[in-house]
Amino acid sequence: MKEARIIMLEQFISEEPENPFNFYALAMEYLNDDLTKSLEKLVYVEKHFPEYLGTYYQLGKIYQEFEKFDWAEMTFKKGIEISKTQKNTKTEKELIAALKELDNYL
């Protein structure tokens, strides 16, 4: 079933390469089974669709998982700034909490 979802999401990407959600959804599909592929997709979203706010929490958490704490910190901070610009207080609070939790690893 998971492979079918991956194939479907890849099809969506080929049909709508300008839609960041398709790349994000594919990254989330890989999240539990292949962190490297998930990271690859999220980095792509961050680079090509930097205003796609959903990217920053998950990307920071993956960096944290790979013990790239400086990258995680930068990612959370970037997401916080974008969430402020977009006036998305819920996501801003989630990213602030993730940044504070990251302090436990530093």
GROMACS elastic network, one bead per residue, 0.5 to 0.9 nm:
[ bonds ]
;  ai    aj funct       b0    kb
    1     4     6  0.51306   500
    1     5     6  0.65225   500
    1     6     6  0.88465   500
    2     5     6  0.51535   500
    2     6     6  0.63219   500
    2     7     6  0.87181   500
    2    29     6  0.76674   500
    3     7     6  0.61561   500
    3     8     6  0.85053   500
    4     7     6  0.51110   500
    4     8     6  0.61060   500
    4     9     6  0.86131   500
    5     9     6  0.60650   500
    5    10     6  0.85050   500
    5    26     6  0.84596   500
    5    29     6  0.78160   500
    6     9     6  0.51086   500
    6    10     6  0.60983   500
    6    11     6  0.85327   500
    6    26     6  0.64875   500
    6    29     6  0.69789   500
    6    30     6  0.84146   500
    7    10     6  0.51155   500
    7    11     6  0.61968   500
    7    12     6  0.87021   500
    8    11     6  0.50529   500
    8    12     6  0.63125   500
    8    13     6  0.87333   500
    9    13     6  0.62027   500
    9    14     6  0.86819   500
    9    22     6  0.62454   500
    9    23     6  0.77933   500
    9    25     6  0.72904   500
    9    26     6  0.60175   500
   10    14     6  0.63019   500
   10    15     6  0.86660   500
   10    22     6  0.78526   500
   10    23     6  0.82226   500
   10    26     6  0.74596   500
   11    14     6  0.51000   500
   11    15     6  0.62230   500
   11    16     6  0.85268   500
   12    15     6  0.50476   500
   12    16     6  0.58479   500
   12    17     6  0.77361   500
   12    19     6  0.88553   500
   12    22     6  0.63571   500
   12    23     6  0.88931   500
   13    16     6  0.50869   500
   13    18     6  0.80472   500
   13    19     6  0.74602   500
   13    20     6  0.86895   500
   13    22     6  0.56849   500
   13    23     6  0.67361   500
   14    17     6  0.56969   500
   15    18     6  0.89260   500
   16    19     6  0.56156   500
   16    20     6  0.88252   500
   16    22     6  0.78535   500
   17    20     6  0.75583   500
   17    22     6  0.79011   500
   17    23     6  0.83768   500
   18    22     6  0.88490   500
   18    49     6  0.87467   500
   19    22     6  0.59624   500
   19    23     6  0.75673   500
   19    49     6  0.87662   500
   20    23     6  0.54149   500
   20    24     6  0.62138   500
   20    25     6  0.86123   500
   20    45     6  0.62730   500
   20    48     6  0.82690   500
   20    49     6  0.63513   500
   20    52     6  0.69508   500
   21    25     6  0.58551   500
   21    26     6  0.84418   500
   21    45     6  0.86660   500
   21    52     6  0.81711   500
   21    54     6  0.89133   500
   22    25     6  0.51586   500
   22    26     6  0.62735   500
   22    27     6  0.86936   500
   23    26     6  0.51173   500
   23    27     6  0.62389   500
   23    28     6  0.87141   500
   23    41     6  0.62081   500
   23    42     6  0.74312   500
   23    44     6  0.79515   500
   23    45     6  0.66075   500
   24    27     6  0.50230   500
   24    28     6  0.62688   500
   24    29     6  0.86570   500
   24    38     6  0.86994   500
   24    41     6  0.68999   500
   24    42     6  0.63747   500
   24    45     6  0.68412   500
   24    54     6  0.79413   500
   24    55     6  0.69945   500
   25    28     6  0.50363   500
   25    29     6  0.62154   500
   25    30     6  0.88297   500
   26    30     6  0.64923   500
   26    31     6  0.87066   500
   26    38     6  0.75260   500
   26    41     6  0.72488   500
   26    42     6  0.89990   500
   27    30     6  0.52393   500
   27    31     6  0.61737   500
   27    35     6  0.86425   500
   27    37     6  0.70075   500
   27    39     6  0.71227   500
   27    40     6  0.78310   500
   27    41     6  0.52532   500
   27    42     6  0.61289   500
   28    32     6  0.79251   500
   28    38     6  0.65724   500
   28    41     6  0.89409   500
   28    42     6  0.88188   500
   28    58     6  0.85183   500
   29    32     6  0.73663   500
   29    33     6  0.81580   500
   29    34     6  0.89170   500
   29    38     6  0.76850   500
   30    33     6  0.54840   500
   30    34     6  0.51977   500
   30    35     6  0.65342   500
   30    36     6  0.84227   500
   30    37     6  0.63274   500
   30    38     6  0.51098   500
   30    39     6  0.88501   500
   31    34     6  0.59360   500
   31    35     6  0.53921   500
   31    36     6  0.85410   500
   31    37     6  0.79191   500
   31    38     6  0.53604   500
   31    39     6  0.82410   500
   31    58     6  0.89549   500
   31    62     6  0.87388   500
   32    35     6  0.68148   500
   32    38     6  0.86973   500
   33    37     6  0.89178   500
   33    38     6  0.87977   500
   34    37     6  0.55341   500
   34    38     6  0.63354   500
   34    39     6  0.86751   500
   35    39     6  0.59004   500
   35    40     6  0.84517   500
   35    62     6  0.70786   500
   35    65     6  0.89265   500
   36    39     6  0.50467   500
   36    40     6  0.61664   500
   36    41     6  0.87565   500
   36    62     6  0.87196   500
   37    41     6  0.62925   500
   37    42     6  0.86376   500
   38    41     6  0.52652   500
   38    42     6  0.62116   500
   38    43     6  0.85979   500
   38    59     6  0.85349   500
   38    62     6  0.83270   500
   39    42     6  0.51415   500
   39    43     6  0.60271   500
   39    44     6  0.85099   500
   39    58     6  0.87553   500
   39    59     6  0.65732   500
   39    62     6  0.66490   500
   39    63     6  0.80659   500
   40    43     6  0.52750   500
   40    44     6  0.63067   500
   40    45     6  0.88519   500
   41    44     6  0.50453   500
   41    45     6  0.63598   500
   41    46     6  0.87469   500
   42    46     6  0.61370   500
   42    47     6  0.85307   500
   42    55     6  0.61839   500
   42    56     6  0.83585   500
   42    58     6  0.79260   500
   42    59     6  0.60762   500
   43    46     6  0.50373   500
   43    47     6  0.60870   500
   43    48     6  0.85418   500
   43    55     6  0.83906   500
   43    59     6  0.73677   500
   44    47     6  0.51654   500
   44    48     6  0.60034   500
   44    49     6  0.79090   500
   45    48     6  0.52735   500
   45    49     6  0.51307   500
   45    50     6  0.67662   500
   45    52     6  0.74042   500
   45    55     6  0.69842   500
   46    49     6  0.54422   500
   46    51     6  0.77684   500
   46    52     6  0.72907   500
   46    53     6  0.88082   500
   46    55     6  0.65877   500
   46    56     6  0.77183   500
   46    59     6  0.86782   500
   47    50     6  0.58223   500
   48    51     6  0.89491   500
   49    52     6  0.56408   500
   49    53     6  0.89788   500
   50    53     6  0.75089   500
   50    55     6  0.84157   500
   50    82     6  0.86471   500
   51    54     6  0.88993   500
   51    55     6  0.88744   500
   51    79     6  0.87927   500
   51    82     6  0.68002   500
   51    83     6  0.88787   500
   51    86     6  0.87530   500
   52    55     6  0.61780   500
   52    56     6  0.82496   500
   52    82     6  0.88254   500
   53    56     6  0.60997   500
   53    57     6  0.82230   500
   53    79     6  0.64612   500
   53    82     6  0.69764   500
   53    83     6  0.68039   500
   53    86     6  0.88151   500
   53    91     6  0.79334   500
   54    57     6  0.65090   500
   54    58     6  0.73760   500
   54    59     6  0.89645   500
   54    79     6  0.85128   500
   54    91     6  0.81170   500
   55    58     6  0.57797   500
   55    59     6  0.58902   500
   55    60     6  0.84285   500
   55    79     6  0.80797   500
   56    59     6  0.51170   500
   56    60     6  0.58698   500
   56    61     6  0.84379   500
   56    72     6  0.89792   500
   56    75     6  0.58939   500
   56    76     6  0.60234   500
   56    77     6  0.87559   500
   56    78     6  0.75322   500
   56    79     6  0.52088   500
   56    80     6  0.85198   500
   56    95     6  0.78812   500
   57    60     6  0.52686   500
   57    61     6  0.62145   500
   57    62     6  0.87676   500
   57    72     6  0.89769   500
   57    75     6  0.77761   500
   57    76     6  0.64169   500
   57    79     6  0.73480   500
   57    91     6  0.84761   500
   57    94     6  0.77271   500
   57    95     6  0.61202   500
   57    98     6  0.75260   500
   58    61     6  0.50571   500
   58    62     6  0.62516   500
   58    63     6  0.86838   500
   59    62     6  0.51878   500
   59    63     6  0.62919   500
   59    64     6  0.85828   500
   59    72     6  0.74288   500
   59    75     6  0.70911   500
   59    76     6  0.84142   500
   60    63     6  0.50985   500
   60    64     6  0.61240   500
   60    65     6  0.86272   500
   60    68     6  0.89844   500
   60    69     6  0.85060   500
   60    71     6  0.71794   500
   60    73     6  0.70405   500
   60    74     6  0.80787   500
   60    75     6  0.53924   500
   60    76     6  0.58583   500
   60    98     6  0.83297   500
   60    99     6  0.88508   500
   61    65     6  0.61301   500
   61    66     6  0.86726   500
   61    72     6  0.66864   500
   61    76     6  0.88167   500
   61    98     6  0.80437   500
   62    66     6  0.62617   500
   62    67     6  0.85111   500
   62    68     6  0.85487   500
   62    72     6  0.77486   500
   63    66     6  0.50952   500
   63    67     6  0.61733   500
   63    69     6  0.65050   500
   63    70     6  0.84557   500
   63    71     6  0.62315   500
   63    72     6  0.50750   500
   63    73     6  0.88226   500
   63    75     6  0.86528   500
   64    68     6  0.55449   500
   64    69     6  0.53717   500
   64    70     6  0.86089   500
   64    71     6  0.79270   500
   64    72     6  0.55721   500
   64    73     6  0.85296   500
   64   102     6  0.75976   500
   64   105     6  0.84990   500
   65    68     6  0.75117   500
   65    69     6  0.86017   500
   66    69     6  0.81207   500
   67    70     6  0.86164   500
   67    71     6  0.89418   500
   67    72     6  0.84861   500
   67   105     6  0.86015   500
   68    71     6  0.54536   500
   68    72     6  0.62632   500
   68    73     6  0.87669   500
   69    73     6  0.60760   500
   69    74     6  0.85876   500
   69   102     6  0.75154   500
   69   105     6  0.76173   500
   69   106     6  0.72478   500
   70    73     6  0.50987   500
   70    74     6  0.62258   500
   70    75     6  0.85508   500
   71    74     6  0.51228   500
   71    75     6  0.60320   500
   71    76     6  0.85962   500
   72    75     6  0.50672   500
   72    76     6  0.61385   500
   72    77     6  0.85478   500
   72    99     6  0.81765   500
   72   102     6  0.79723   500
   73    76     6  0.52632   500
   73    77     6  0.61513   500
   73    78     6  0.85547   500
   73    98     6  0.89772   500
   73    99     6  0.63856   500
   73   102     6  0.73622   500
   73   103     6  0.89998   500
   74    77     6  0.51461   500
   74    78     6  0.60530   500
   74    79     6  0.85722   500
   75    78     6  0.51201   500
   75    79     6  0.61805   500
   75    80     6  0.86077   500
   76    79     6  0.50800   500
   76    80     6  0.61621   500
   76    81     6  0.87681   500
   76    95     6  0.57033   500
   76    96     6  0.73847   500
   76    98     6  0.72397   500
   76    99     6  0.61046   500
   77    81     6  0.63334   500
   77    82     6  0.87097   500
   77    95     6  0.76553   500
   77    96     6  0.79676   500
   77    99     6  0.75796   500
   78    81     6  0.52224   500
   78    82     6  0.63179   500
   78    83     6  0.86155   500
   79    82     6  0.50811   500
   79    83     6  0.59818   500
   79    84     6  0.85299   500
   79    91     6  0.83893   500
   79    92     6  0.74236   500
   79    95     6  0.68657   500
   80    83     6  0.50756   500
   80    84     6  0.62000   500
   80    85     6  0.86780   500
   80    91     6  0.77513   500
   80    92     6  0.51565   500
   80    93     6  0.81561   500
   80    94     6  0.88650   500
   80    95     6  0.60511   500
   80    96     6  0.69289   500
   81    84     6  0.51363   500
   81    85     6  0.63183   500
   81    86     6  0.86848   500
   81    92     6  0.80569   500
   82    86     6  0.61256   500
   82    87     6  0.83833   500
   82    88     6  0.85469   500
   82    92     6  0.84233   500
   83    87     6  0.57973   500
   83    89     6  0.67925   500
   83    90     6  0.85405   500
   83    91     6  0.63852   500
   83    92     6  0.53289   500
   83    95     6  0.88821   500
   84    88     6  0.62393   500
   84    89     6  0.70219   500
   84    92     6  0.67214   500
   85    88     6  0.78189   500
   86    89     6  0.85836   500
   87    90     6  0.89467   500
   87    92     6  0.84308   500
   88    91     6  0.57345   500
   88    92     6  0.62071   500
   88    93     6  0.88139   500
   89    93     6  0.60447   500
   89    94     6  0.85764   500
   90    93     6  0.52775   500
   90    94     6  0.63857   500
   90    95     6  0.87777   500
   91    95     6  0.61303   500
   91    96     6  0.85154   500
   92    95     6  0.51931   500
   92    96     6  0.61304   500
   92    97     6  0.86071   500
   93    96     6  0.50388   500
   93    97     6  0.61148   500
   93    98     6  0.85693   500
   94    97     6  0.51443   500
   94    98     6  0.62123   500
   94    99     6  0.86530   500
   95    99     6  0.61052   500
   95   100     6  0.85906   500
   96    99     6  0.50166   500
   96   100     6  0.61932   500
   96   101     6  0.85874   500
   97   100     6  0.50831   500
   97   101     6  0.61347   500
   97   102     6  0.85403   500
   98   101     6  0.50209   500
   98   102     6  0.61170   500
   98   103     6  0.88899   500
   99   103     6  0.67456   500
  100   103     6  0.53231   500
  100   104     6  0.75949   500
  101   104     6  0.56514   500
  101   105     6  0.77037   500
  102   105     6  0.54300   500
  102   106     6  0.68101   500
  103   106     6  0.51639   500
